[in-house]
Amino acid sequence: MPDSLATIADFIRFTYSRLNREPVYFGHGTDNSWDEAVSLVLQSLDLPWDFANDLWSCSLTNDERNKLLRVIDARIIERIPLPYLTHQAWFCEHRFYVDERVLIPRSPIAELILDRFSPWLSNNALMNDHDANILDLCSGSGCIGIACALEFENAEVDLLDISAPALEVANINIQNYDLQDRVNTMESDVFSAFGTAQEKRYDLIVSNPPYVDEKDFNEMPEEFSKEPKLGLVSGNDGLDFVRQLLSEASRYLKDDGLLVVEVGNSWEALEQAYPEHPFTWIEFEFGGHGVFVMQASELALLAENN
C-alpha cells in the first residue's frame, strides 16, 4: 500500500482519479465521480455524508486503509454498485438498508411521496388524516411503503413482493424505523396472497414493478447485472407484470382510491398496448419519467374494456 495514502482526503482523491479512468456507471445514488468517491470513502468509514472537510486530513489506521482499498476495487473492477458496498441508500430523505437481495432505491416516486401525492389525492382518507390503507406492490427493500408510512402517520401499509429474500430486507428496514405495528410484509405474485375472498381495499396502491424489456436489459451497464433480474425484467416488452396489475387492481382499490405505477422507458409500449386509454404521466421537478397515476374509476373502466 502506498505510504502516500494516509488520510481521508488521500483516499477520496485516489478514488476520484480511479473512477475517472474507468468506464464505471453512476446512477445508483450519485451521478458523478466526485460524489461517488466522497460517498464511498465516508460511508465505508461509517462517517456521515456531511463530515467536516477540515477533518479529512485525519490519518487512517491500516485496517481502515485495507478496507478502503478492497471496496474501491470492488466498485471499479467488479462494478458492484455503491449502495451494495456500504449497505445503505437514501430515499425520501430516509436511509434504508440494502444488499444484493433487492433493487437499489432510485424511483422518482419519492417526489410524489414528499408532495403527499398532491393534487391527485384530494378527498381521500389519507389527506384527511383518517385511518387509511396503503399497498406497496413489488416492494423490494420496502422503501416506498415505509416512506409512505412515515409521511402518512395514520396509515397502515402492506408490502407485497414475490421474493422472500427481498422481504427479509424489507423487514430489516421496518424494524429500523420501528414500524412493526403499522407496516406488514406478504410474499405474493402480484395479488395472489389475497386469494379470491380478499375483502381489503386500499386508499392508495403504489407500485414500482419490473418493467425493463429484454433488449434494454441486455444493453444496460454492468452495474445493473448485480441487481436481481427478477426485479427488473418483465417480458419482451417489459409489460407482463403491468398488464396483470391493471386487470386486477380495481378489486383492491377503494372508490376514491389512487393507483400510482412506474414503468420507466416502457411508457411508450404501455400507450401502444392501451391506445384508447389516456394515461396521466407525471412531470417531475427533480428528474425521472414513466410514472402514471390513475383514479379508481379510470382503472375500473380500463379493466372493463380490456
Order of alpha helices (4+ residues) and beta strands (2+ residues): alpha-alpha-alpha-alpha-beta-beta-alpha-beta-alpha-beta-alpha-beta-beta-alpha-alpha-beta-alpha-beta-beta-alpha
